[in-house]
Amino acid sequence: MVSRGFGVAAGLDADVAAPLAARCAELGYDSMWSNDTPLALGLETVAAFSGAASALDLGVTMAVDRHSPAEIADQIDRFGLDRARLWIGIGAGVSAKPLTAMREAEPELRSALPGVRLVLAAMGPKMCALAGERYDGVFFNWMTPEFAASAREHVEAGAREAGREPPPVCGYVRTAVGPDAADRLAKEEGFYRNLHDWYAAHFERLGEPEGTVGIAAASRDEAQATLGAYKALDVTVVRALASANVEAMTALAEATAP
């Protein structure tokens, strides 16, 4: 499976989200995604996508330290989402023992969310192996193509240990296109580098200069070439770094369309 999704931060206005999803469906994207934030619900944002693009899968990345499995189930029902279309990407957030938290959360998530594909948000080798061992997929974030390829090997090793086929590998690729692309990427990356210790440790492992993890492209051709380097991802999710209006979001979707 090789596909491309389009992702935004939670809280995008429904008057922007709906036409954006419709256009992404026309452009050949397979899924629409939102990363949940403390200020807005990702599932509410994908609900705005849902009606405008009924053929597309819907994905959300969430943290178990902010949303319990029961709360996630309640949100799915409240927003009237079709579980068969959903990818729920689950991360540990700032849990004190993230690996233990995600190992223990998996059975409860299965019980509370039947019919939903559970994708483990993973960056380190042990979390990647756990995704391969137990989850329906893995979701990478803030990786270079090379690091993603190495992380995928840990997912596959975990699957082999468990005697199962490796699950799909999904991931955000932060992407900006245009004359201010470098500034947008640097601002977004700078925020995450300093968000908490887990992200700081991840960026230290990457060893990349600030403002370079992701895509800052001057043109569509440059963006497409760089996205194509993420060969380790089965589902490449273009995480939009663009102004939160229809014109800017749609222009980015068109530049990065499959």
C-alpha positions, 0 to 999 in steps of 0.5 A: 500500500502506497498512498498520500494523505493531507493533514492539518492542525485541529481547529481548522474552521469547518468552512475551510475544512469542507472545501479543502477535503473535497478538493483533496478527494478530486486531487487523488489523496486517500485520507485526511488527517488532523493532529489533536491539540490541547486547544482543539479536538482532532476528531471534530476537525476530521468530522468536518472533512467527513461529509465533504469527502465521503470516500476518503479515510480519516485519521487523527493523532491523539495522546493518551495522557489527554484522552482516555479510550472511553473519551475517544469512543464518546467523541467518535459517537458524538461527531457521528464518525464511521469507525471503518474509515478511521485511523486513530494514531495514539501517542504517549504524550508526556507520560512518565513511562511512555513505552509502558503506557502504550503497552498497557493502553493497547488492550483497553483501546481495543475494547473501547474502539472496535472497528477502528484501526489503531496506529501507534505514534512512535519515534524511538526504536522500542516504541517502533518495535512495539507498534510492529508487535501489537498495533494496526500501524505505526505513525512517524513524526518529524523524521528525515527519509533516512531516519524513517527508513531506519525506524521502519526496520525496528517496526519490521523487527517487532512484527517478526518477533511477534510472528505477524506481518508488519503493519502499515507505516504512516507519517507526517511530513511537515511541508511548506511551499512558496517564498516563505516556506523556510520560515514556516518550517523553521517556526513549526520545527522550533516549537516542537524542538522545545515542546518537551523532553521527548521531542528534544531527545528525538531531535538530538537523535536526528542530529539535523540542523534546525529548520531542516526536518521536513520540506521547505520548497520553492516550487511544486516540482521541488516539493514532489521530489522531496516527498518522493524520498520518503520511500519508507512510508506506506502512507505519506501525510503532507502536514500542511504549513500554510495559512488557515484559509481555503486558498492557501490550504488548497494551493498547498494540496495542489502542489503536493498532490499524488 
